[in-house]
Amino acid sequence: MKTDIILCGVGGQGILSIATIIGEAAMKENLYIKQAEVHGMSQRGGDVQSNLRLSSDPIASDLIPRGQADVIISMEPMEALRYLPFLNREGWVITSATPFVNIPNYPDIETIKADLAGIAHVIVVDIEQLAKDNGVPRSANVILLGAAQKALGIDYEKIEDAIRRVFGRKGEKIVEANIKALAIGKEAQQ
């Protein structure tokens, strides 16, 4: 088993929380894991990206070479497009539909949607709206994780357990909100 994942978005969207949950689930599956993070200007809404490599065999490098990523999970649609050169031919893109317009020359959203539609394996989910509609506004990132679960090759229950461990110290209410968000995402990708 080998899965190379690029997680990307804008500072403050919860990319590193997704990486932590996936990493926790992978460790419980006795997988090797390597991670590299680029925080950019995360405090100012800048690019945040993480390479997450999972394997049943030892991993030499923590960086994913161009054309080798199996999955891109993006909290922002333009950021998903930024990392397309890293995606392999059979790879999946799972992205939020909602743009985070933080630059004056942000591309037209219809152009972004057309570019995303041209990808062979893509799931676009309006995680922001789903989070609001379901009373979990701070868990949009975990909705996206739920939508990506099948592409990751990690059992759903293992991700649920990882959420319990990662958020357990924050209390049962936070854990349950994130478990609910994961289920919403799983349902949205079907």
Order of alpha helices (4+ residues) and beta strands (2+ residues): beta-alpha-beta-beta-beta-alpha-beta-alpha-beta-alpha-alpha-alpha-alpha
